[in-house]
Amino acid sequence: MRGRERVLMQHRLVIDPRVIEQDFKSVQTYPPEKAQHYMLTHQLTRITRDRGSLVKDDRLDALAIAVAYWSEHMTRDADKAKAALRELQLQEELDKLLHGIGGKGRVPNLWVRV
């Protein structure tokens, strides 16, 4: 399952009601029979795995790009947080070891960043 699908299947996508209102307002200049095809809500609720299931998918494509960007960005931040936590835990263990053998103070940060 691809990342964008996981976001929807796990109910992790939150859409501000103002986006839905703006989406609706933005298609009011189109003929009523065509307007719905240009709406994000229509595209999002009508998509299937079948090729050509949507007349238009431009707004859905834009949403997919945004979801991919934020998914990658949040994953990168989570990885940084994990690394920082691991470094802190290792430093705390070194401090405990130093105090356990009669040392005083904090062990200087021994980790070399490349």
C-alpha angles and dihedrals in degrees: 000000000000124000096253092051091050090055091057097039091051092047092239098134114099119190120195111234089233089064090056091048092049090046089055094045093049094064099047092102092061122086108270094245091056101034096081092057090062096051121103092219091054093047092046095050097042103046119116134171089260115107112249095017089138129052090210128015102170097116092043089053090052090050091050090053091050093047091049091050095049093042091055092043093050092046090052091050091049090051091051091049092050091050092048092049091049091050091049092050092050091049090051090051090051090050091052091049093050092049090046092059095047100268123142131220130009124319108246113251102272098183114111114212116213 
